[in-house]
Structure formats: C-alpha cells, structure tokens
C-alpha cells in the first residue's frame, strides 16, 4: 500500500505550527483492531530525523475505534529552514503497523532571523 500524499501548509521558523487532525475510514473493511499508538516523524532530505512525535508525547488518540487522532500544535516550530518529509505511522492493538499518510512540510526563513 502506498501512503496518501499530503503536503502540509508551510510555516515560518519560530511560529506556531497548527498540527493535524485525522480520522481514517474504511471502504467496506473494518480495521482489524482498535488504534493502539500513533507516531509522526519529520526527516530532512538526507534522512536525518528532525522531530518525532507519538501518542505518548504530542499526539492524542481521540477515538481508538475510529482511528481518530490529533497531532498537537507545536510552539515554536524549531525544525530548521528547508523541506522536511513526514509520515504518520499507526499501530493497531493487534500489532499491525501501517503508514497511511506522508508528505512534506516546508519551514520558511523568518525575515528577522540572521
């Protein structure tokens, strides 16, 4: 399965990043078990990990049965200026791990930052 691609709205370095809310749905097939954990990672173009969030730090599972979760806002956003590649990985209570979403986030230079 290829993850759905979604490029997030660019954010200026040091500003608040608004986070993401998601609820996955199924077309006829239900998930094999409830959502147990969520992880979102941001990696640079060279693969370096810049930021990792999880359902124990920065991500809230709103409804495990519906795979509904929220990635909390980050204030301030401290990823370095440039393009970051992100993915969201879910783990079901049964142990099944899936990456349903991925994309990019561009961090823009603050005009007052030297």
Secondary structure, DSSP 8 states (H G I E B T S, - for coil): ---EE-----EETTS-B--EEEE---SS---SS-EEEEEEEEE-TT--EEEEEETTBBEEEEETTTTEEEE--BSS--S-SEEEEEEEEEEETTS-EEEEEEEEEEEE--TT--
